[in-house]
Amino acid sequence: MGEAEIALGDASTAAARGKELIRVGLALECPIISARGERLVGRAKPSRRHLDVAVSEFTRLGMPYEAARARLMLAEVVRALEPQVSEAEARTALSAFEILGAERDADAATALLRGLGVRAARAGPKNLGTLTKRETKVLELLGQGLSNPEIAQRLYVSRKTVEHHVAHILSKLGLRNRTEAAAAIALVGSVEDVSVVAHVQLTNEMSGVSDERDTS
């Protein structure tokens, strides 16, 4: 409902609805409701502060799809005054959407980036389930911020072996560098059975999108 009100030009009603969601969420001690309210207010006003809160809350709650949607809204809000921040948020959102297989949202993020004059090519969903056990362990350590020498020491292998593992991981996941690999594991939350986790997370969240758009 809130997004429909914004689309119809009734941003003030949408903002009031968002504030009510925040109030209800706090009263019920339900951070998901509060986060959705913050996101709605942030988009309706528009307000970077409210969207920043929404991103933080959805991330803390382990809801990468909802966090990415909030990031994309944030990128839209700041694109005119802070194009560099907009680009960074849109890129992060795009990576999340591609990891989760949210094609339509990924297209929207790509369009925003191109509107900023940034070359953005779609990479498609990442097949995280193709990693070997050793590669999965290396990815986990990457997610913890360890360097190649530190990973080699932890796994009792040579640095060259770790370099090969990292190269294979990046290739299999369609990622460009270690930073994106760390972001992938941060988004999913765990490298164990990560393809299953990502699929379940996306299915659960996507099934609630239409309901959220009716109420927020």
Secondary structure, 3 states (H helix, E strand, C coil): CHHHHHHCCCHHHHHHHHHHHHHHHHHHCCHHHHHHHHHHHHHHCCCHHHHHHHHHHHHHCCCHHHHHHHHHHHHHHHCCCCHHHHHHHHHHHHHHHHHHCCHHHHHHHHHHHHHCCCCCCCCCCCCHHHCCHHHHHHHHHHHCCCCHHHHHHHHCCCHHHHHHHHHHHHHHHCCCCHHHHHHHHHHHCCCCCHHHHHHHHHHHHHHCHHHHHHHC
